[in-house]
Amino acid sequence: MRLKTSLLKEPKHKELVSCVGWTTADELYSCSDDHQILKWNLLTSETSRVVKLPDDTYPIDLHWLPRSVGGKKQSQAESFVLTSSDGKFHLISKVGRVEKSVEAHSGAVLAGRWNSEGTALATVGEDGQVKIWSKSGMLRSTLAQQGTPVYSVAWGPDSEKVLYTSGKQLIIKPLQPNVKLLQWKAHDGLILKTDWNSVNELILSAGEDCKYKVWDSYGHLLYSSQPHEYPITSVAWSGDGELFAVGSFHTLRLCDKTGWSYALEKPNTGSIFNIAWSVDGTQLAGACGNGHVIFAHVVEQRWEWKNFEITLIKRRTMQVHNVINDAVDLLEFRDRVIKASLNYGHLVVSTSLQCYVFSTNNWNTPLIFDLKEGTVTLILQAERHFLLVDGGGLYLYSYEGRLISSPKFPGMRTDILNAQTVSLSNDTLAVKDKADEKVIYIFDAISGKPLGDGKSLTHKTEIVEIALDQKGLTNERKIAFIDKNRDLYITSVKRFGKEQKIVKIGTMVQTLAWNDTSNLLCGIQDTHFTVWYYPNTVYVDKDLLTKTLYEKDASDFSKNPQIVHFVGNQITIRRADGSLIHINISPYPVILHEYVSSSKWEDAVRLCRFVKDQTMWACLAAMAVANKDMATAEIAYASIGEIDKVQYINFIKDLPSKESRMAHILLFSGNTQEAETLLLQTGLIYQAIQVNINLYNWDRALELAVKHKTHVDTVLAYRQKFLEDFGKKETNKRFLQYAEGGKIHLLEFNCAFDSLY
C-alpha cells in the first residue's frame, strides 16, 4: 500500500494554507492566510473562491458539521466551523455565508471540533481554556482552564469525553462534573496535534519532539515512532480507523492503525499543517506551508486468498494474479474502488455507487448491483453470503446479488462498526453493542430477526472482540469473544429459556480467528500461539480441553501481533512492525473434523491410529461423546489412558433403556440438570433420584422422592449409611423430619436394595 500524491505546478493560495476539509468524496475546501476560502472539485479539476475573509481574520482550523445530524442523514456537509486568530469562531455555510461569529477566547482559537452527532462544538485557545458550545454557538460550559495554550482537541467515541493537550501532557476530561480526568505525559516536547478515532477508539498524538504516538483510550502507549527530522505538525485518522496519516516538513506518511509505516512521501510542501481524509477513506488532502494543497490517493492495497493475489493498481483498476499458473487479469471499474474483500471463492468490491461480485472461477462476468448509500465502511464474507455496512445500516446479500435481510437493533450506529465488533457465519450475524459493551446482539442471517428467544448475549465485563465459528449446524453455532481482561470465552448462540453457559477457555488472549473450513480456533495468548482443535470440548468433557490444544512459542511475533487469516491449515499473522508471518499447522485435525461431520467414525479412528497423536485421540473422544457415538468414544478414551471413563462408557452401553443411556451421556458431559429432566420426563423417577444420591445432592433427592411419593425410605437409608461411613450425625432438618415419620433398619434396606436388582 502506498500514497499517490499530486501537487499543482503553482499554488492557488498566496500564503500558507492552514486547514482543509472535505464536503463530499470529491469536493474540498481550503483556508489560507491570504484570507481566501477555496473550493476544489476533483472531478472537474476546477478551483473556485468561496469567500474572501476580512483582512484581520487569519483562519487556523476548519471542521465540517457531521453529515448525520439529529438522526437525519445528509448527502453532504452543509456548514463548517472556522476558528481564527482574532479569538472568534465562525459558523459558515457551504456557499460561504458567515452565519454567526462568536467571541470565544482571548487570543487565537487554535482548534474547533464537532462531536460525532453534530450537537456540540469544542474549542480550545491560546488562553488555555477548553469550551463546549451548542450547535447554534451558545456557550454551554468551560470544561478546563490550563495555564498554557491548548493546541488541539478531539472528542471521545461516545461524545461523553474530550481529549486536549496541555504542554507535554494529554488530558481526557469527561463532560460530567465530578468525574475524575485522565492525564499523562505523552511527549518530550510540546504536543501540537491529536486525533481520537471512534471505530478503534485509539488516540494519535504528535509533537515538537519529532515523534508521533498511538495510545489506547486509557493512556497506554501502543506505538512510538522514531524521531523525525522535523516536528510532526499534523496527524489524522481515516474514517474506518484502519489507517492514519502523518504530516511534517516536506513529509507525508501513511501508517497502519498499529503505528508502522506503509509509505513515506517527500513532497515539496513545506510543513503540512493539517490533514483531512475524504468521506470514503480513499484519499486525503494536506494544508501546506508553501500555499499548496496536496492530494494523495491510497493505492496498491492487496488482498490474498489461497492462490490469488489482488492489487489495487489504480483508483479504478485491480490486478488479479493467480500464482499457480501465473495468469494475470485486469478488472476495470466505472468509479473508484472504496472497499474490497476476498474470501470463500469470491471477490466483493464496492465503489462509490455500485457493488461488484466476482467468482474466482470467472473474472470476466461480475454480478453488479447499485448501492443504496454511497460509502461502504465494511465488507464481511461467509461461505453463502456477505455483509455490507454503510452509514445507513447493515445489508446482507447473497453472492447472486439478492438482498437477504437488513438487521436492526436499538441505538444502532453503523459508522463505528469494524471487523472486531461484527461477525458473520452462514446462518448467524453477531454485532457488539456500542452503547453497552457487555452486550452482543445475535441475528438470524436469513430473516434478520433476533435469534432464539430474542434476548441478547450479556457478559459480566466489556467485550473487546467477537468471532462466530463458520461450519456445522445452526443449533451448534458457537461464538468466541475476548473481554476487557483479555480472557477468551465461548458460548452457544442459540439462547432459549435458561442462560447458556459462557465458558472461559483462555487467558491473556490478544487476538483470535476461526478456521474457514472447520471449527478450529486459534489465538495468541501471552507468549504462546494456541490452536484449540475442538473448542466444543468444554461442553463435553472439560478435563480433555488441555489435551486438545496445539501450542507454539510466540515470542518471535513481537508485541501486539494480529491474526489476519486462518485458511485451511495456514495462519497468517501480522507483527507489530507490519511484516507477515505464515504458520502451518497439521492438516489432520481438519480432516478429522470432516470425517466426524460426515459420521465416518471408522475412518476417523483409522486416521487417529495412523497419526498416533494423543491430541487427535482426545479430539475424537470429545467429538464422539458430543455426537453420542459411545463405541468410538470408548476406543478414543482407551487410547489416551482414561480408564475410569472407559468403564463408565461400558456401564452406559449396558443400560437397558435408550432414555437411561441418553441421561447418563448427559451426566458424562456434566449436564446434571438436563439428565435429571430427561429421566423425569420419561417416568424414570427412581433413576432420577439415584442420580442425585450418587452426586450427593441429598436435598434434591429427598425433594424428588417426596414430590413423587416414592422411594423416600431409600433416600433416607442411603443418607444414613453415608453419615455412618463418615461418623457424622444428622443435622439436616428435612431429613430429621422424615426420619421421625418412618425409620427403616439398614439391614432391611440392604435386603430391599438387593431385591430391586
N, C-alpha and C positions, 0 to 999 in steps of 0.2 A: 504494500500500500504506500502511495506517495501523494504529494501535492503537485498539481499542475498550475503554476502561477501565471498571472497576466497583469502587465502594467502598461498604461498608455505611454507614448513617447514623451508627451508633455503633460504635466499635471493640470487638472481642471481648476484646482484651488490655488490661490496665490500665496497662502500662508500654510502653516502646519494644519493637518486635519486632526481634530481632537476626538471625534466619535462617529460611529457608523451604526446603522440599524436597518434590518430588513422588514418590509411590509408583507411581501409575498416571497415565493422562492426565486423570483426573477426581478424584484424591484428593491432598490436600496436607497436610503437617504444618508447623506454625509454632511457633517458640520465642520466649519473651519474657523480659524482666527481671522480670516478675511470677511467674517460676518455673514457668509452665504451658506444657505442650506440647499444642497443639490440633490436631484433625484436621478438615479441611474437605472436605465431599463436595459437588462442584459439580453433580452430577445432582439431588440432593435439596435442595441449598442448606442443608444442616444442618452445624452445627459442634458438636463434642463434645470434652471434655477427655480426653486420653490418660493423662497422668500429671502429678502435681504434684512438682516437683523440690525438694530441700532448700533452705531459705532462704539458705544460703551459696553456692548454685550459680547463677551467672549465665551462661546459655548465650551463646556467641559465634558458633560456626559449626556447621553441620549438613551431612552428606553421606551419602546413601543408598548402601549397598553395591550395585555394579552388578548388573543382572539376570542377566547371563551370567557365572556363576562356575564355573571348572573345566570349561568346555565345555558345561555344562548351562544351558539357558535357562529362567528362571523367568518366570511371567506377571507378577509384580510384585516390587518390592523388599521384603525381609523384615526387614532391620535397618539401623540407621544409626549413624554415629559422631557424637557431640556433644562439642564442645570447650567448656571453661568457664574462668571467670576464676580458679578455685582451683588452676590448674596441672594439672588432670586432663583426660583424655578418657574418655568413657563409651560403651560399646557397648550400644545399646538396641534391643530387639526391636520389631516393629511394634505389639504390644499395649501397649508402654510399660514392659516389664520391663527393668531395668538388668542386663544380663548380666555386665558387667565394668566396673570403674572403674580407671584406670591413672594413677599419678602420673607425669606426662610431662615437665613443665617447671617451673622455678622462676619464678613469675609466671604470668600468663594464657597459656593455649594459644589463640593468635589465629586459627589455621586448621587444618583437617584434611581431607585428600583421599585417597580410594581410587584406586588405579590402575585402568585400564580392565578388567583381568581380575578385580579384587577380591581380588588375592593379597597386596597390600601397602598400607600406610597411611603417608602422610607427614604429619607435624605440625610446626608452627612456633610459636615463642612469644616472649614478651617478653624472655626470656633470650638471644635471638639465635641459638638452636640450631635446626637442621633435623634431624629424626629420622625414621628409617624403621622401621616396625613390621610384624610379621606380621599375618595376618588375625585371629589369636586375641589380639593385643595384646602379643606378646613383642617386646622391642626387638631389632632386627637391627643397626642402625648409627646413629651420629651423623654425618650427612653433612657438616654445616658448623657452625661456631661463629662468629657475627658479633658485633661489639661493640655493635650496635644491635638493637632489636626487629625481628623479621621478621613483616610484616603479612599476607602472602599466599603461597600455594604452589600449584603446578599441575604435573601430570605431563606429560611429553612423549608424543607419539602412540604411541611404541613401548614406553612404560613403562620405558625404559632411562635416562631423564634426568629431572631435577626442576628446575623454574623457581621461584625465590623472590626476594623483594625484600630490598634492603639500603639503607635510606635512599632516595636518589635513583637507586640503581643496580638493574638487573635482572641476575640471575645464573642461568646454566644450568649445572647440575653433573651430569655423568654418574655413575651408580651405581658403575661400575667404578673401582677405585682407580688412581691414577697417570695418569688421563686428564685432559687439560687442560680447565679450565672456561672458559666464555664469559661475559664481564662487560662491561656498557656502561652509560653514564649515559643514563637514559631520560627523566627528568623534571627540572624545575627545583624541584620540591617533593617532599615525602615521597610515595612510591608506596604507595597504600592497597590496591589490588586488581589481580589479574592473572587471566588465563584463557588456556588453550592448547587449541586445537581439534585433534582427532585426524584430522578429514577433510581440512581445507585446510592444516593444520599452521601456522596463523597464531596470533600471540600478541597479546592485548589487555593494555593497562596503563592504570591510572587513578590520578591523583594529586592532591595538595593544590595543585598549580599550576593546577587547574581545567581540565585537559585530559585527553582520552583519546587513545590512540595505538594503531596497528596495526603490528606488526612481523612479519617472516618469522622462521623458526627459526634464522637466522644473525645476528640482531640488526640487520638492515637496516630502517630506518624506511620504511613504506609509506604511512602516513597519520597526520597530526597534526591534531586538531580545533582550532578557535578556542577561546580561553579562555572558560569559562562564568562565571556569576556566583559560583558556589559550588564547593567541592571536589567532584570526582567520587568518590562513595562506593561505587559498585558497577558492575561490568561482567560480562556473561555471554554466551557463545556459544550459539546454538541447536545442537541435535544434529547437523544436517547441514552446519553451517558456512557456510550462506548468509547468515544474519542474526546480529546481536548486539544486546543491549540495554544501555543506559547509564542509571544512576540517580544523581540528585543531590538537592539540597534542592528540594522541590516540582517535581521534573523527572523525566520518563521519556522516553527517546529510543529510537527503533527505527532501526537502521543496517544498511546493506548491508555485506557482508564486506570491501569495499574501503574502508569508512570513512564514506562520505557518508550523510546522514540521510534516511530515508524519512518519518519522522513525529516530532513533538515534542508531548508532552502535559505539561500543568502541573497535575497533581492536588494536592489538599490532603493531603499525606502527611508533611510534614516531610522529613528526609533518608531516602532509600531505601538501607538498609544492605546489602541482599543481594537478588540477583535469581536466580530459578531458572526454567528452561524446562521445560515438560511434555515427556514422553517423545516425543510425536508432533510437537513443534515448532510447534503451532498456537496456544499460549498461554503466558503467563508470569505469575509471581507475584513481588511485591516485598515485602520486610520494611520497614515504615515506622516512622519515629521517633515518630509520634504514636499508636502502638498499633494502627494499621490494617494489614491485609494487602490490597494492591492486586492485582487480577486484570486482565489485559489480553489480548485476543484479536487475532490478526493477521487483518485483513480487507482487502478491496479489492485483493487480488492480481490481476494482469492477465496474460492470455495473448493473444498475437496470432498469426494465421496468415492470409496473403493478405487477404481481405476480411472476416475475422471478428475480433471483439474480445470477449473473455470476461472478466468481472469477478466475483470472489467478493464479493457484496454483504453476505451474512450468513454465519454459520458453516455453514449447510446450504443456502444458495441461491446459484446462479450466474445471471448475466445474460449472454445471448448477443446481441451486436449485429452485424448484417450491414450494413456501411457502404454497400453498393451500393444496397440498396432500403430501408435504414433500419428493417428489421424487427427486433423485439426479442422474444426468448424467455426465459422463466424456467425454470431447471432446479432442481427441489427434490430434496433427498436425505434419507434416513431418519436418517443420522448425520452428524457434522460432517466436512467435507472436509479431508483431510490433505495430499494431493499431487495435482497435475494436470499434464497435458501436452497440448498442441495442435499437431498436425503431420500431414502426409500425409492430410488429409481426415478425421481422427478426433480426438476429444477423449477422453482416458483420465483418469478421476477415481478416486482411491482414498479411501474413507472408512475409519473405524476397523474396519469389519467386511467391507465389500464393495468390488468394483471395478466401475465403470460404463464402458461403451464406447459413445460416441455417434458417429454418422456426421454429417458436416457437411451431408449432404443431408436428414437427417431427425432432428430434435431430440426427437421425441415418444416414440420406442421404443428406449431404450438396451438394450444387452445387459448383464446383471448376473450376476456370479458371486461366491461367497463367497471370502474370503481365508484362507489358512492361518495367517498370522501377522498380528497387528494392525497394526503400524506400517510402512507402506511409506516408505522413505527416498529412493527414486529411481525415476523412470519415464523410460525411453528409448524412442523410437519409430523404426521403419524403415517402409518402404513396405508390407511384407507382414505385419509382426508388431511386438510391443512387449515390452519387458523391465521386470519389476517386481523391485526389490531391497528386501529387508527383512532383519530380524535373522536369519532362518532360512536364506536363500540367494538364488540368482538364479533367476528363473522367467520363461521365455519363452512368451508367449501369442499366439495368432492373434487377429485382430480379431473373430472369431466366438466368442471366449472359450475356445478349446480350449488346454489346456496342451501345448506342443510339446516342451519339454525343460527340464532343470534342471541346467546345467553345474556341475561342482565341480572344485576343484584343491586341492593340499595346503596346509594352513595358511590356508584362505580366511577372511577377515574381511569380511563384507558391510557392517558398520556404518561402515566408513571409506571406502567407495567413493563417488565422485561423477562428474559428467559429464566431468571431465578425465581420469579414470583408467579409465573404461569406455566402449566404443564399440560400436555395433550397426549392421549392414547387413542386407540381405535374406538373406544366407546365412552370415554370419560374426559372431561375438562376440569382442571383444578386451578383456582385463582386465589392468591393470598389477598386478604382484605387489608387495604391500606389504613383504613380508619381504626381498626382493631387488629393489630398484627399477630394476635394469638389465634385468629380465625382463618380457616380455609373454606372457600365456597366450592362445592363439588357438583358438577352438572352432568346430566346425560348428554353426550355429544350429539345424538341424533335429534332429540326433542328440544334441547336447550333448557330443559327444566331441571330444578334441583334433584339430585339423586336420592334414592331411598325415601325416608320419611320427611325429606326437605330440610333436615337440620344440617347446619354447617359443622365442620370438624373444628373443635376448640381444644387448644393446648394450654398448659399452665403458664408457659412463658412465650415471649415473642418469637415468631418463626422467621428465619432468615432466607432459607432456600427450600423449594419443593420439587419433587420429581415423581411422576407416575411410571409404573412398570408398563411394558409395551406388549407383552404376549399373554396368552391364556384366556380363560373365560372371564366374562364381565363380573360374575359374583365372586371371583377370586382376585379381582384387581386390587393392587396394593399401592399405597403412596408412601414414599420416604421423605422425610424432611429434617433439616438441621435447624436447631433453635439457637437463641442468642448465646447460650452457654457452650455452643459448638457440639452439642450432643446429637446423635443421629437416632431418629425414631422411625418405626414402620407401623402402619396400621392398614386395615381394610377400608376401602371407600364406600362399601355397602353399609349403610347405617340405619337399621330398622330397630325401633324399640330401644332396648338397653344399649348402653355405650359399648362400642367395640374397644377391645384392649389396645392401647397405644404402648408399644414395647420399645425400650431402648436397646439398640444393637451396637452402638459405637460411641466413643467419646473423643473430644478434640478433633472433630472432623472438619476439614477446611472446605472441601468440595466433593461432589458426588455425581454419578451418572449411571443410568440403567443401560444395559446392553440392548441393541436394536432388534435382535432376533430371539433372545432368550432372557428369562428373568434373572440375570446375573446383575449384581450391583457392585460398583467399585467406588472407592473413596480414598482420600488421603487423610489419614488421622495421625496427628503429631508427626513422628518421624517415619511412619510406615505407610506404604501403599497397600491397600487391602482390597481383596475381591471376596464378596460374600457369594459363594457359588449357589446357595439356595437360601435366601433370606427368610423364606416361609418356615424354616426350621424352628424359629422361635415360637410358632403356634403349634408345632407338632411335638418336638422334644427339645426343650431349651438347653439341656445338657450337651446336645450334639452341636450347638451353634459354633463353638470354638473349633470343632473338628471339621467344619465345612468351609473354613477360610483359607485363602491364599494370601500370604503376607510377604512383602519385599521391602527392603530398606529404601527409604525415600529421602535420605539426607542429601543426595546429589541434586534434588529438584530445587534447592534453594528455598528462600522464604516465599510464602503465599503462591504456590503453584495452582493452576486451574486445569481441571479435566475438560478437554474440548470435545472429544468424541469417544464413544465406546462401540465400535462397529466390528461385528464378527468376534475374532479373538484379539483384536488390536485396540489398544487405548492410546489416545493422543493427549499429551499433557503439555501445557504452555508454562514455561518457567517465568519467574519474575523479570528476567531480562528479555523476555519476548521469544526466546528460542523454543522450538518444539521438540519434544521427546516422544518417541514411539515405544510402547511396551507391548510385547506379545505374551499372552498367557496360553496355557494349554488349551487345545481345541476340544479336548474330551468332555469337559463339563457341558459345553453347548450341545454336543452330540447326545449326551445323557439326557438333557432336557428334551430334545427332540424325540428320543425313544419313549420317554415317560409320557409326553403329551399325546403320543400315538398308541399308548398302552402296550408297547412292545417290551414287556417285562423280561422275557428270556434274553432278548438282545441286550437289554440294559445290564443284566447280570453277567452276560458274556463279555461285554465291554469292560466292566469293572475287574473281571478276572484277568483280562488281557493287560489292562493298565497297571494293576497291582498297586493301587494308591489308596491309602486309608481315607483320604479326603473324599474320593469318589464313592467309596463304600458308605461313608457317613451321609453323603448327599442322597444316595439311593435309599438308605434306611429311612430317612425323613420323608422322601418322596413317596415311598411305598406305604408308609403309615398314613400320610395325607390322602392318598388315593385308596386306602383301606385294602391294600393287597398284602395281607399278613404273611403269605408264603414267601414273597420276595423280601419283606421286612425281616423275617426270621434269618434268611441267608445273609443279608447285609449286616444285621446286628452281630451275628456269629463271627463274621469276617473281621469286625473291629473289636471283638472280645467282650461285648456287652452281654455276658451270660445271663444276668438276672432278667434282662429284658427279653432274651430268647425264651426263658422259662415262662415269663408272663404271657408272651405271644402264644406259646403252646397251650397254656391254660385257656386263653381266649378261643383258640381254634377248637377246643374240646367242649365249649359251652353248647347246651342243647338248642337254644333258640337264636334266631337271627338278631332279634332285638337285644338279647343279652350280649351277643358279640359286639354289636354296634355300640352299646353303652360302655363296654369295657375298653373298646378302642378309643372312645372319647376320654375315658379315665386315664388311659395310657398317655394321652396328649395333655393331661392336666385340666381338662374341661369338666370338672366335677358337677357343676350345676346342670350342664346340658345332659350329662349321663343320667343324673337323677331324674330330670324332667322326662327323658325318653322312657325310662323304666316305669315311672308313674303313669305315663300316657298309655302304655301297653299293658297295664294292670299287674306288673311285676312288683308288687308292693314290698314283699319280703326282701327281694334283691336290692331295692332302693334303700331299705333300712340297713341291710347288711353292708352296703357300700359306705354309708355314713359311720357304721360301727368300725369298719376296717380303717377308716380315716380318723377315728377318734372324735368325730363330730357328734358327741353324745347328745347334746341338746336337740339337734336336728333329728337324730334317730328316734329319740323319745317323742318328739313332736309329730313325726310321721306315724309312729305306732299308735299314738293316742287318737290322732285325726282319723285314721282308717280303722280304728278299733281292732287291731290285730297285732300280735307279737310284742305286746307291752312287756310281758313277763320275760321274753327272750332278751330284750334290750336291758332290762333290769339285771338279769343274770350275767350278761356279758360285762356290764358295768361293775357288778360285784366282784367278778373274777379279776377284772382289770385292777380294781382297788386292792384286792388281796395280794395280787402279784407284786404290787409296789408298797405294800404295808401301809396303806392310807385308809382314812375313814371318810365316809360320805359327808360332803358339806353342801352339795347342790340341793336347794330347797325342793325343786320339782321332783328329783329322784327320791328324796326322803318322803315326799307326799305320796308318790305312787307305790313306794316300797311298803309303807304302812298299810296300804289298801290290800295288798296281797303278796305275802312273802313266798318265795319259791326256794326250795332247797337246791343247792348247787348240784348235788348228785342227781336229783330228778331232772334238772336242766340238761345235764350231760346226756342222760338217757333219751330225753326228748330230742335233743340236738342230733344224736346218732340216728334216731328213727327218721328224721327229716331226710337224711341222705341214704 
